[in-house]
Amino acid sequence: MASLKLFISYSHNDINCVQDFWRHTEPLRVNGTLEMWYDKDITAGDDFWDRIDEHLADRDIICCFISSYYISSGACKKELQTALELRRKNGVLVIPVILSPCAWLDLSNVKRLLAIPSDGKPVSSFTSSDEAWLDVYNHLKNASAKYMRLKDLSFSNKQIAFLDDATLLTKAHGNKNELKMSDIYVHPDVEKKNNIGSDIRMSFEKLVSDFSSGDRIALVGEDQSGKTTLAKMFVLMLKEKGFIPVYVKDEQELLQGDLASRVNKLFKEQYDTEYEIADYEQNRIVPIVDDFHKAKNKESALEKLSIFKQLVIIVDTIFDIDIFQEKTTIGFDRYVIKPLKPSLRNELIRKWICVSETANYDPEFINGDYMQIDERMTVVDDALGKVFGKNIMPAYPFFVLTLLSNYDTINKPLNEEITSQGYCYQALIILFLGKQGVISETLDSYINFLTEFAYKRFKHQSSLSQEHFMEFYNRYTEEFNMTEGKEVLLKKLKASGIIHISSLGNYDFNYPYLYYYFAGKYFAEHLDEREPENVDVLKELDVVLDNL
């Protein structure tokens, strides 16, 4: 186990206290718990401030030895501000050690921290200095153990796979069998909504970088704006900052019941640890609640989640106004996901064309990237430009990447008549099936099968058991001609990632949006009131519309 690196920030007037501290903490250095540094280790010829900054930036723990000398020193103030910034950005543990009576409680950024000795009692106020330093030693020992536990905390393999899953785009690239989110991710811009005046636009990276203890954030986005991807990025980036993010998507219970227990259960699933969530500091735990708008009782859910000092909720734009009119969301900062501006689309395109199974460092290939970027940027701009005014296809990564996937596959841009969000799904479906050898002559048969399957699933309101699926399949083959047998059909649909068969033998669409696409397609094909067979379908559609 690697040692934790500790930096001592102090005034040279208090060097005797540093030496006392060094002597009393010898066991923590001997057993490898701590590796300590202060400026006595600077040698002749070293740049004094550069060495200090170098070691400050590299520490896990920073002990600030607070005294009247410290709070009146410009150099110490600078080190303190750097320490607090590192705490905010990287989760570095900052511990004030109160040496003597002084006005440290008037330092707003310091008084919020847990100071030692116990209750912030100055070392000089103890009857015995040895007793004071033993108190400091015990606190530091416990804090180091907790911080080491946090530092050693790692994601489970299942969670790692989930966080890097590109979902619908997993099989959308010609140069890689399974695309990962890390292959193509770029930070979008978000806009902070202010009730008092102008909104503030910033990078999502800055939003997470500025995240600190006590923050409560609502991230709002349109359909396919990348809400779940950004929820995953919150998890990854907050973990790097020293927080313990827990991803919550409660589709079964709709955020009812004992949410604290559910968060603990999810923590155990998402992290490779023997500890419970209660064994960690509560001010580091951050539930990231995806699809919060689906909560059955939002006020109750937020009340139950209020036990966590930090919270991030992900909300669909269509529910945004209703949720933020409720008193329960007071105290939340609200950020809206923005479509990619041209510079970010350019970066996304560059990442897309650089994707391959193995990295390519050939200079000719790298130089050729610029031509490919320009070419594809023109394709994307042309396609998006035709529909911006109609608000059909916003420049979110999913749609941009689908355009690129389509262009690379059939080597021609989309035209105005077929450019729509629905076409993006259709293009991906055709690509997925094409990769499994489904040729144009049999494509319509697959599309029709999936459309009828989606309607059957809609009627069933859940995935189909093997018995129900076989019942559907047999009825389907009585009505429609099949170009390929059941085994071949299912093998290709599973391999394409369109259909998923669970370990229990239940049949369903692998991604909700593919189900929505085919169910919508079925209803769109049965809107003619003059056809008797459409009567029941139209009644069902009326119910759907009434429930919106």
N, C-alpha and C positions, 0 to 999 in steps of 0.2 A: 504494500500500500504506500503510495507516494505521500510525502510530507505536505502539510499545508504551509504556505509561505506567508509569514507575518512581517509587517513593516511597522516600525516604531516612529511615530511623528512626535517630536518633542522640542522644547526650547532648551538651548544649551545651558541655560541657568539651572535646569532640572536634571543635569547629567547624573547626579548622585541617585536620583529616583530610578533612572534607567538602569543603572548598575545594580540597584537592589532588585529590580524586576528581573533582570537577566539572571541573577543568582538564584532567585526563588523559582524560576521557571525552567531550571536546568533539566529536571526529569522529562519535561515535554520535548526537549531537544534530543535527549539521550534515547528515548524510546521511539524517536522518529515521527512523533506527532507534528512537531513544528520546526520549520526552518526560519530563523529570525534574521532580520537585517535592520541596521540603522547606520547613520552616516559615519560612524567610526571606521567602517570598512572602505571608505573612499581613500585611495592612495594618491601619492603625489603625482601630479601630471594629469589626473582625471578631471574632466569637466564636472564641477561640483553639482550644478543643478541638473545637468543631463543624467548623471548617475542616479540622483534622487528620483527624478521623473521616471526613469527606466524601471527602478525597483518598485515605485508606487504602482505603476501600471500593471506590474506582474504579480501582484499580491492577491491572496485569498482573504486575508484578515489585515486590517489596519487599526492599530491601537493608537489613539490620540491622547497624549499625556497632558491633561488640561490643568492649567494653573493661571495665575494672573500674568505670569511671563508669557505663557502660550497665547492667551487671547489678545495680548497687546503686541504680538510679533507679526509683522507683515508676512514673513516667510512661513510662519506656522499657519496663518490664515489661508495662505495660498495652498498649503498642503491639505488643510482641512477641507477646502472647497473641492480640491481634486478628489479627495477620499469620498466625499458625499456624492460627487458626480459619478465616480466608479461604482458606488453603492446603487445609485439610481439606474445606471446603464447596464452593469454587469453583475449586480447582486453581491458585490464584495461586502464582507461583514465588517462594519465599522464599529469599534468599541471605544467609547470615551472612558479613560481612566482618570478619575478626579484625584489630583495630587494634594491640593490644598484649597481652603475656602476661597472662592472667587465667584464672579457673576456668570457662571456657565449656564445657568437656567435662563438667562436673557438671550442666549444664542438659540434662536428658534429652530434651526436645523439640527442642533445638538440635543436639546432637551427632550426631543421625541425618541431619541435612542436610549437603549437600556445601558445606563452607565454603571461602572463598577469602581470601587467595592459596593457591597450591597446597599441598595437604596441611594446610591450616589454619595455615600458618606466619604469625605476626603480621607486619603491615606494618613495625612498629618493629624487627623482628629482621633485616630485610634490611640489607645493607651500604649499599645505595643506596635511598633512598625512591622514586626514579624507577623503579628496577627492580621494586620491590614494586607500584607502581601500574600499571606496564605489565602485570605478571602479572594483576592484578585486571581491567584493561581487556580483555585477551585472553579471560579466562574469561567475562566479562560479554558480550563480543561473541559468543562461541560459544553461550552459554546463550540469548541473545536470538534468535539465528538458529534454534535448535531450538524455542524457544517460539513464534516467529512461524510456523514450519512447522506446529506443532500447532494454533495459533489459526486458521490458514487451511484446516485440514483440514475438508472438508465431505463429507456423504453423497452418493452417486451418486443420480441420479433414480430408478433402480430401487429403491434402498434406501429412499428417502423414501416412495415409493408403498407399499412393503411395511410400513413402520413405521406408516403411517396407515390401513392396510387393516382394515376392520371385519369381514372374513371372512364368516361366515354371515349377519351382520346387515347386510351392505352394501346389500341391496335391500329391507330390512325396514321402511323408513319411508315413509309416504305423502307427506311434504312435501319429500323430497329423493331424487333419482334414485339417487345413490350416497352412502350414509352413510359417514363417516370415523370412525376411532377417536377422533380429537380432538373430534368433535361430542358424544360421549357418555361419555367416560372420566371416572371418579372414582377416587380412591385408596382401595382397600379397606384394612381393617386386617389386620395379620399378627401372629402370636404367636410370640415367640422361645421355643424349648423349652430349658429348663435341666434338666440331669440331677440337679442338686443341690437343686432345690426348686421354688419358684413360677415359673410362666411369665410372660413380660412381653408385654403387648399394646401395639401401637403402630401408627401409620399407615405404610403402605408408603412414603409420601413421606419420613418420618423415617428409615426403614431406608436408603433411598438417600442421603439427605442426610448420614447418619453414615458412609457407606461411605468407607474410606480405604485407602491403600496397604497391601498385605499381607493384606487381608480375603479370606476364603474363605467363601462363603455357599451354602447349599443351600435353595432355595425349594420347599416341598412343597405340593401342592394336589390336590384331588379332580378327578374328571372334570368338565370345563366350569366349573372354578372361576376360569378366566382366566389360567392359567399362561403361555401364549404371549403374551397381552397384556401381562402384567407383565414377561416377558422383553424385549419391545419397549420397555417403559417404562424398564427398566434401561438399555437401549442409549441411548435419548434423553436420559435424565437424567444418566447417567454422562458422556456426551459434553459436556453443559453444565458438568460439574464439572472438565473438563480431562483426563478419561481417554479412552482409545481403546477403546471396547467393540467386540467382534466377535461377531456372532450366529452360532452354530453349531447346525445341525440336520442331523445326519449320517445320514439314513435309508438311504443306499445302503451305506456302509462300516461303519455301526454303531460308529463311533469306533475303528476299527482302523487300522493303518498309521502313516504319518508325520503325526502331528497338527499338529506345528509348521508343516510345509509347507502343510497344508490350511488352517490359520488364516491364514497369509500370503496364500494364494489368495483366501480369503473376504474378507480385508481389502481386497485390490485390487478385488474386485467391489463391495464395499459403500461404498467411499470414492472420491471423485474426486481422485486424486492420482497423481503420477508416481513417488512414493517407495515403497520396500518397507517392510514393518513393522519391519524391523531398523534402519531409519534413525531410529526414534523410541525414546524412553526406555522400557525394558522395564517400569519400575514404573508406567507409565501404561496398559499394554495389559491388557484384561480380556475374556477369552473368556466369552461367555454361552451355556452349553450347554443347549439345550432338549431335552426328552425324554431326559435322561441315563440314565434307567432302561432304555432300549432298547440301551445299549451292550453289545456281545457279551462283552467282558471289562472290567468296570468298574475293577478294580484296575490293570490295564495302562493303561487310558485315563487314569486319574487320575495315574499315574506319568508318562506322557508329557506331560500338561498341567501338571505341576508346575514346568516351566521358566518358567511365567508366575506372577508373584508374587501376582496377584489372580485369582480365579476364581469364577464363579457357575454353579451347576448347578441345573437345573429337574427335579424328580422327582415322579412320580405317587404319590399316597398309598398305593396298593395295593402299591408296591414299597418304601415308605419304611423299614419296619422292617428288611427284609433288607439294604438298602444301608447303613443306619446301624449294623448289627452288624458290618460289615466294618472292619478296622483302617485301611483306606485313607481313611476319612472323618474320621479324627481331625484336629482343627484346623478343622473346618467349623462355622460357626454355622448352626443349623437354624431356619428360619422356616416357619410353616404359614399358608396363606391362609385367612382367616375369611370366612364369609358376611357380606353387608352388614347392618349394624345399621340401625334405622329412619331415623336422620338421614342416612345415606349413601344409602339407598333414596330418600329424599325429594330429595336432590341429584341423583341419577340421573334421577328422574322429571322434575325441573325442566329438566334438560338435554334430555331427550327431547322435551318439548312445545315447547321453544324452537327445535328444529331446523327450518330452512327453507333454501331455495336462496339467499335474501337475508336479511340481518339485519332484524329488525322492531323499531324503536324507538318505536312508537306506545304512549303511556302507557296507553291503554285495553287494548291487547294485553298489556302487562306486568302490569297489575293483574289482568287475567283469568287470568294464569298461576296465581295463588294458588288460584283456584277449581278449575282443571284439576288442579293438584298434589294438592289434597285429594281430588278425585274419583278420580283414578287411584291414589293412595295407598291408598284404601279398597278399590279393586278388587284391587290387588296383595296387600294384607294379608289380604283374605278368601280369595283363592286359595291363598296360601302357608300361611295358618293352618290350612286344611283338611288339609294334608298334612305339616306339620312333624312331627307325632307319628309319622308313618309313614316319615319320612326319605326321602320320594320326591323332593322338589324343594327343595334348599337355596336360600337367598336370594343366589345368585350373580348378577352382572349379566346374563349370557346369559339366564337363565330369567326374570328380572324384565323385561328388555327384550322378550322374546318374548311375555310376557303383555300388555305394553303394545301391542305391534304387533298382536296378535290383537284386543285390545279396540278399538283405533282403527279396525281394518279392518271388523269385523263388529258393532262397537258393543254388545257384550254381554260380561259376564265369563264366565270359564270355570266350569264346574260341577264338583262333586267327582268325578263319575264319570270325567271325561276329563282331569283335571289330573294329568299325569305328565310325566316328562322326555321320553318318547317322543312325547307329544302336542305338546310344544314344537316338535320337529322337524317333525311333521306340519303344525302351524299355519304354520310358516315356508314349507314346501313349497307348501301351498295358496296362500299369499300370493304367493310368487314366480311360480307358474303363473298366478294370477289377473291379475297385472300384465301378463302377455303375452297376455291375452285368452282363456285357457282357462276355459270356462264349466263350470258344475256338471254338465251333461249329458255332457261329454267328460272330466271330471276323473278318473273311475275308470279310464278307458282309459290315461291318462298314468301314474297311480300303478301300475297293473299292469305297464305296460311297464318302468318304472323298477325295479320289484321283480324282474322276470325278468332284467333287465340286470345287477342287482347280483349275482344268483346266478351268472350266466354269468361275471362278473368274478371272483367268489369261486373258481369252478372253474379259471379261467385263472390266478389268483394275480398278475395284473398288468393294466394297461390293455389294451384290445383294439386290435389293428391294424385298419386299414380293411378288410382281407380278413376277419379274424375277426368284426368287427362286422357286416359285410354277411351273413356266414354266419348269425350269431345273428338278425339282423333278418328274413331270409327264412324261417327256421324259425319265428320268432315269429308272423309273419303267416299261416303255414299253420295254426297252432293257435288264434290269437286274431283276432277282428275288429278292424280299426283304424278309428277314427272320423275320422282325418286322415292325409294322405299323409306319406311319409317326409320330404320337404323341409320341410313345415310343422312336423312334429313336432320335427325336429332344430333348426330355426330357433328355435322357442319354448323348447326345453330349453337351448340355448346362451345365448339372451338372458336366460333366467331365472337363469342362474348355477348351475344344477344339474349340467349336463353340460359337460365341457370337451373340446375337440378340439385336440390339440397341433399344433405346426408340422409334425410328422412324420406327422400324420394318425391319431394314436392317440386312442381314445375312453375317457374315464374320468369319474368323478364329480369335480366341482370341489373338493369338501371331503370329507375322510375320514369325517366324522360323518354325512353324507348317505348315503354308501356303507354305513356300519355300520347305519344306520336301515333301509334297504331290504333289506340282506342279512338282518338280524334279522327283518324282517317276513316274508321268504320262508320262513325256518326256522319261524317261529311258525305259518305257514299250512300247514305240512307235518309236523305232529307226530303225526297220527293213524296209529298202527301198523297199523290195519286196511286202510288204502289201499295196495295193492301198489306204486303209483308213489312212495311215500314211503320205501321200504326203503333206497335208496341215500342219500337225503337224511339219514335218521336215522343212518346209519353215519358220514356226514361230520360230523354234529353231535357224535357221540360222540368223534371224533378231536379236534374243537375243544375239547371239555370236558376231554379227557385232557391236552391241551397247555397248559391254563391254568396 
